[in-house]
Amino acid sequence: MANPEKEKAIELAVSAIEKQFGKGAVMRLGNDEPLVQDISAISTGSVSLDLALGVGGIPRGRVIEIYGP
């Protein structure tokens, strides 16, 4: 489990980003909250990747970073 001070700092940073750029500017992996449904997305062609991204593909108008093995 994460350190409470670290969690508080993360939440503070996310709230500052959302205040400046709007709700949904930061998407956290594994977050159980339902995402905003009006985000338009470009399908990757892979159903499993589209589901993992959380909005049905690559969100339009957003900077994304995907890396891994």
C-alpha positions in Angstrom: 0.0 0.0 0.0 1.2 3.5 -0.8 2.4 6.0 1.7 -0.5 8.4 2.8 1.7 11.5 2.3 2.6 10.3 -1.2 -1.1 9.6 -2.1 -2.0 13.1 -0.8 0.7 14.7 -2.9 -0.5 12.8 -6.0 -4.1 13.8 -5.4 -3.0 17.4 -5.0 -1.1 17.4 -8.3 -3.9 15.7 -10.1 -6.5 18.2 -8.8 -4.2 21.1 -9.9 -3.9 19.6 -13.4 -7.7 19.0 -13.6 -8.3 22.6 -12.4 -6.1 23.9 -15.2 -7.0 21.5 -18.0 -10.4 20.1 -17.1 -11.8 16.9 -15.6 -10.5 13.8 -17.4 -7.1 15.4 -18.2 -5.4 12.7 -16.2 -6.5 9.0 -16.5 -5.2 6.7 -13.9 -4.7 3.0 -14.8 -6.8 0.7 -12.7 -9.2 3.4 -11.6 -12.7 2.0 -11.0 -14.4 5.4 -11.5 -16.4 5.5 -14.8 -14.7 7.8 -17.3 -16.5 10.6 -19.0 -18.5 9.0 -21.8 -18.2 11.9 -24.3 -14.5 11.4 -25.0 -14.1 10.6 -28.7 -11.5 7.9 -29.4 -9.8 6.3 -32.3 -9.9 2.5 -32.2 -6.6 0.7 -32.3 -8.0 -2.3 -34.0 -7.3 -4.4 -30.9 -10.3 -4.9 -28.6 -8.1 -5.8 -25.6 -6.0 -2.6 -26.0 -9.1 -0.5 -26.5 -10.6 -1.8 -23.3 -7.3 -1.3 -21.4 -7.2 2.3 -22.5 -10.6 2.8 -20.9 -12.3 5.0 -23.5 -12.5 2.5 -26.4 -9.3 3.5 -28.1 -6.8 6.3 -28.2 -8.5 9.5 -26.9 -8.6 12.3 -29.5 -6.9 15.6 -28.6 -4.8 14.1 -25.8 -1.2 13.2 -25.4 -0.8 9.6 -24.6 2.2 7.4 -23.8 2.1 3.6 -24.1 5.1 1.5 -23.3 5.9 -2.0 -22.1 7.2 -5.4 -23.1 
